[in-house]
């Protein structure tokens, strides 16, 4: 996920974007430009948001929270630590307060899992972030919610995130 998209994540997800013609999402498998991944069951109150970025899958839930799953492949990421990749996702936030920060097993790799409270443009939000590197790709999953609504949707996001699996890339979707 690039820094510009990370900084404006709630805005992107709130208004949506046009495009994404080169993506498909069927049977829990997302195929985007040069990336493919499987996610868990999408809860009934999550609505897909179209993104200009053809490597991202985004949703809004019934509580006004945003969910973003993205991947990018064939980059030189072997020497970038997971914590640095996580920090890139939350760049632009202020008044950060870490609630949880851990390295966990995830799709047969290690992932960085971070939960934090932070402000974006002065708006308080809670962020639940997973970052994983696998087979030359970086995968990010982010759940962003207002503090008073975070707990309501965090369980569904955790289940959704735990079912994530990288999928071997296919040339028909690139």
N, C-alpha and C positions, 0 to 999 in steps of 0.2 A: 504494500500500500504506500503510495507516495505521500509526502508530507502535506501537500496541499489538500488532498482528499481527507487525510486524518484531521487536519485543523478544521475542516468544514463538514465533518461527518454528520452532525445533526442537521445541518442545513441541507446537505445532499439528500438525506433520507426524509426530511420533512417535505421537501418540494418535489423530489424525484427528478429524473432527467430523462430525456428522450434518447433514442438510439438503442444500443446494445443488440443490434440486429444479428450479430454473430454469436449470440449465446443461446443455450438451451438449458432447460431445467425440467427433467422428467425422471420420475421414479427415485427422487432424492439425489440424483446425480446432476451436477452443474458442469456444463462444458462451456468454457469461455475461450478467449484468445490465448492459446498456448498453455492452458491450464484446465484441469478437471478435478473435481472432488465430490465426495458423497457426504451428505449431512443427515442428521437425524430427522425424525418426523417433524413436520412443520405444524405447530399448534394452530387450531382453528381460528384464533383471533389475530394471527399474523397475516399481514397482507404484503405481497411482494411489491417492491418499488423498483422500477426500471432505472438503470444506471447507465450513464455514458460509458463508463469504464467496462470494457468487455471481459474483465477478469474478476468481477465482483458480483456477489449475490446479496441483495439487501431486502430487509423487511421492516415494517412498522407494526407494533403490536397494538392491541386494543387499549393500552394504557398510555399511549403516546411515546413509547420507548423505541429506540432504533437498534437494529441488528444488522451487522455487516460481516460477510465472510468473503475473503478475497485471497487470491494466490497469484504469485508471479514466479516464473520459472526461467531457467537458463541465465541467471545472474550470478555474479561472483559474490556469494553470500557465506562461503565456508568460514571466512575469517571475521564475520560480524557476529558478536555475541547476541544471544537472545534478549538480554536486558537492553542492549543498544537498539535493537529492532523494536522492542516494546516502547522505549522512550521516543522513538520517531513517531509512533502512533499517537501519542498524547502531547506531541509538541504543540505549543500554542495554549496549553492549559496553564492555569495559575492556582495557587493555594492548594497544591496537591497534598493529600493525606492518605498514605498507604494503609489499606485495611488488611490486605493479604498479598504476599509476594512469595511465590514458590516455583520450583522446577519440578514438574510432574511427568510421569510416563504418559505418552499420548501417541496413538497410532504407531506404536513400536519405535518411537523416538522420544526425545525429551522436548517438552514444551515449557514455555514460561507462562505462568498464570498469575495475573495481577488484578486485584480489585482495589480501586482507589476512588476517593472523592476528590473532585477538582472542579474548578470553574472554567468555563469556556465563554469568552466574551462577557464575563461577569455573571453568567448563569451557572448556578450550582448543579452538578450532575454526578452520577456515580457510574464508573466505568468498570466493566468486567472484560478482561482482555486475555486472549490466548495467542501465543506466537510460536510457530513450529517451523523448523527447517527439515526438509526431507527430499532426497533425490534431486538436488539442485534447485529446489523450489522453496519459497517462503510462503507460509499460510498464516493469515490473521483472522481471528474471530473476535468481534467486539459487540458488546451489549452496552448501550448507554441509556440511562433513565434518570428522570428527576429523583432526588433523594426520597421523597415520600411515596414513590411508586416502584422503586428498585426491587424490593423484596417480593412484590406481587408477581413479577415476571422472571426473577432470577432463576427459580427452579426449572422453569420450562427452557430457559436458555442453557442451563447447565446440562440438561438431558440432551438437548439438541447438539451442544458442543461435544459431549462425550461420544456421540455416534459418528463424529467426523472421521473420514478416511480419505487419504490422497488416492487418486485414481490415475492409472497410467494414461498419459496423454494420447489422444487420437488425432491423426492428421485430418480427418473429415471435419473437425470443428475448429481448425486453426485458421 
